[in-house]
Amino acid sequence: MIDTVEHGSIERVIHVEAPPHVVYEVLSRPEHLRRWWPDDARFEPVVGARGELMWRNTATAGTETVALAVVDADPPRRICYRSSSPEFGGRPSLLVAFALVPERGGTRVHLTQTAFLTDGAPSPA
């Protein structure tokens, strides 16, 4: 059993001048994510799918790879990812949730990013 303790979250709400189905595609498809988040993304946007996000480190010529799981998907209303990194022993460490609501001819995007501490993880400063 892994004891998990929530230690912080970030919430942001913005209005996007595009319909929810378009916003959902940009937030859920690897080919769109690569344009604004990681350098590479490999996963299927369906609940239970596992994959990876990768970033290039130009200073070291290396890469950082983060495991990703799709934990919720309700097109075009919601997509949620859980990620983990080797620095946390591969245990779940971050939940990223996007909720989409039609609003004023576009979409209200509510982002919630919640980080977790797990056994063996460093404490926040």
N, C-alpha and C positions, 0 to 999 in steps of 0.2 A: 504494500500500500504506500502511496506517495501522499504525504501531507502537503497541500498547496495553500499558500496564504496570499491573498490579493494584497498588493502594496501600492497600487496607483493606477489611475486611468486619465485619459485625455478625451475630451469630447469637443467636437466642432460641428457646427451646422452652417451650411452654405446653400445658396440658391444657384443652380446651374441652368443656363438657357438652352436646355435640350430635354426631350421627353424621357421619362423613366426607362423605357426599353433601350434607348441609346446609352444613357448613363450606366445602366446595368452591364451592357456589353463592354464598356470601357473599364469597368471595375472587375469584371469576371473573366475576361478572355486574355490568355497569355500574350497574344500578339499586340493587344492594346496596352497591357501593363508594362511591357518592355519600353514603351514610349515615354513613360513618366515615373516609373518606380524602380524596378531592378534592371540590371543589364540583360538578364535572361530570366525567363519563367517557363517552367514545364509542369503542367498539371491539366486535368480536365475539370471544368467548372461544374461538377456535380457532387452532391453530398457523399462523403466517404472517400473521395479521391485524394490521393497523396501525390506530392510532387516537390519541386524545389524552386527557390528563388536564388539567383546568383548575382553578385556584384563584383566588378573588377576593381582591384586595388592598384592604381597606377604607380604608387610609390614603391610597391614591392613586386609588381608584375604578377601578383597572385590573385586568387579569387576567394570570396567569402560565400559559402553556401548555407542556406537556411532551409530546413525541412518545412514543408507546408502541408496542411490538411484542410480540405473544405469541410467545415462543420455544419453549415446551414446554407441553403440556396433556395430562394423562392422568387424566380424571375417574374416581373422586374421589380420586386419590392425589397429584396434583402439578399446579401451575400456575406458570409462570415468565414474567416480563415483563422486557424491556429498555427503558430509557427514555433519552431524550437531551433536552438543553436547548439553546437558542440560545447560551448562554454557553460551551458547549463546541463550538461550530461545528456542532451537529446530529449530532456523532459519538456512538456509543454511550458512555454514561457511567455507567450504573447497571444492575445485574442484581438483580432481586428474585425469590426463589424460595420457594414454600411447598410443603413436603412434609407429607402428611397420613397418619397411621397410626391405625387403630382401637386404642383403649386404654381399659380400665376403663369400658365403656359410653359412651364419648365419643370424642374425637379428640385425639391428640398432634399439635400444629402446630409444625413446625420451620421457622422463617423464617431465610433467609440473604439478606443484602443486601450486595452487593459493588460497590464503586465503582472506577472506572478512570480513569487519566490518559491523555490522548491528546495527540498533537502539538498544541501551541498552548494546551493547558489550563494553568491556573495550578497551581503546585506546592502541595502541602499545607503548612500552616504547621508 
